[in-house]
Amino acid sequence: MMAFRAALIGCGMMGSAYADDPRIKGVSTHAGAYTACPDTTLVAVCDSDAERVERCGERWQVPARYQDYRVMLEEAAPGMVSICTPDSTHAEILGRVLATPGVKAVLAEKPLALDPAEGARLVSRAREAGVILAVNYSRRYAPNHQRMRDLIAGGAIGTVRSIQGSYTRGCLHNGTHWFDLARFLVGEVVSVRGFDTLREGGPDPTLDALLTFGNGASGFLRACDHRSFSIFEADILGSAGRIRILESGHRIEISTVGDSPHYTGYRSLVVRETGTDGFGDLPLFAVRDLVRCLREGGEPLCTGEDALAALRIGHAIRRSSREGRQVRLPGGGHG
């Protein structure tokens, strides 16, 4: 069976350069994923920075190297395209990719767009064009996170009461990762309250947020200063247990209710399992998932609608922070 022709727009960290970090194990980039997947061939790479695109082309032995993605789309004629450019460029580039004849699938880095209305238009255009659109909220592709979802859905920690977390680097840039994870594990968000505690300023401030879920659970996301450290964590409390997602997802801790080891007659949360695997090769899993959709049909594990829902949550939190009030989200998403 013939391999799908893939092209990469954006040769930065997620596009290519993370592969050169000696501390990262496994496949960590889009270029690496297309190279490792036997069903895809990376036929062209593009970046506006000439030196960066040359490094990427040499690293993955791709001779077709471009600085203008529009020229690349026309000349390389890919069937699959990855978009790994800065956040502010996603919408424009995605719009052009969706209008390119022959493109059947897109894997875009998050966020989908910076404006929800623009994001909604792009999702609609992808549907109308018959292009499979996936957005790389990578934890949906992680086996350890998929297992957490199955455990929660199966009642392993009882009824979910709350999810708490911490993050850095922007309500839209990294915050939407957390909002997508919360939807994936807990359910739809129906209202939010945002707080600008850090006072970072800039186009994408890192905000604190209170969230209310349609199933009655509550959420709280704490904004942290990236100049001190990077962090991405989630702590899900249920009526009969707890799941903690630590070290950006590399470590999972599961607790259930048992007799307290410290006080007779008390019940407490006791750690039953700690896992440190199942969080590698995520770009490869995303590419394989797109190939599955192309060959067999069906939806990707992270759809354009999922990304749009996360974007709407982030914008509602920004609006709430500006207006000093709770903001309700209309309707429900596609979890």
Residue, then its C-alpha position, 0 to 999 in steps of 0.5 A: m500500500m502506497a505511503f501518504r506524502a507528508a509536508l511540514i510547515g514550521c521547523g522549530m521545536m515541535g516541527s523538528a528540533y526537539a529530536d536533538d534534545p538528548r533528554i527526550k526519549g522516543v519520537s518527539t516531533h512531527a518530522g520524526a513522526y512522519t519519518a518513523c511511520p511506515d505509512t507516511t513519507l516526509v517529502a517537503v519541509c518549510d520554514s521562513d528561517a533559511e538556516r532552520v529549514e536547512r537544518c531540518g532538511e539535513r536532519w531528516q534527509v528531505p531535499a525539498r526545502y522551502q521558505d514559502y509554504r504556499v510554493m511548497l503546497e503547490e510544488a510538493a503536492p502533499g496529502m498530509v500537512s503538519i502546521c508547527t508555526p507560531d500561534s498567531t499564524h495558525a489560522e492563516i496557514l490552515g486556511r490556505v492548506l484547507a484550500t489546497p487540492g490534494v490535501k486530505a489530512v492536517l495535523a495542526e499545533k495548538p491553538l487552532a486559532l486565536d479567535p473562536a469565530e475564526g476557529a469555527r470557520l476553519v472547522s466548518r471549512a475542513r468539514e466542507a472540504g472533506v479534510i480530516l483536521a486534527v489538533n495536537y492536544s497531545r495528551r489525548y494520544a498518550p496511552n497513560h492518559q487514555r487509561m486514566r480516562d477509562l479508569i475514571a469512566g469505569g468508576a475507579i475513583g467514584t464520582v468525580r468531584s473536582i479537578q485542580g491544576s497548575y500551568t505556565r505560558g499563556c491561557l491560550h498557548n498552554g492553558t488550552h492544553w489543560f482545558d482539553l485535558a479537563r474535557f477529556l477526563v471530566g466532561e464539558v465545561v459550562s461556566v468559568r471565572g477568570f482572574d489575572t493574578l500574575r498581571e503578566g500583560g501581553p497578548d496571551p496572559t497566564l490566568d487563574a480560572l475557576l471552572t464548572f462542569g456540566n456533571g457538577a464537578s468543579g475545577f481550578l487552574r492555577a497560573c504560575d510564573h514561567r520565569s520560576f519554573s515550568i509546570f503542567e499538572a492535574d489532580i482529579l478527586g473523586s468520591a472513592g479515589r484520586i488521580r494525579i498527573l505530574e511532571s507534565g504527564h510523565r508520572i501518574e499517581i493513583s490513590t484509592v480510599g483505604d484505612s489510614p496508616h496513621y490513625t485508627g478508625y480513619r479512612s484516607l487516600v492511599v497511593r496504590e500505583t505510580g506509573t512513569d511510562g505511556f507518555g512517549d512517541l506522542p507525535l507518532f501516535a497522532v500521525r498513526d491516528l491520522v493514517r487510520c482515519l484516511r484508511e478506515g474512516g472515522e474521527p481523529l482522537c483530537t478533532g477540530e471541534d475539540a480544539l475549538a471547545a478548548l479555545r472557547i474556554g480560554h477566551a471565556i476565561r479571558r473575557s471573565s477576567r476583563e469583566g470581573r464576572q462569571v461567563r457561561l459557555p453556550g451549548g456543549g462541545h464534543g469530548 
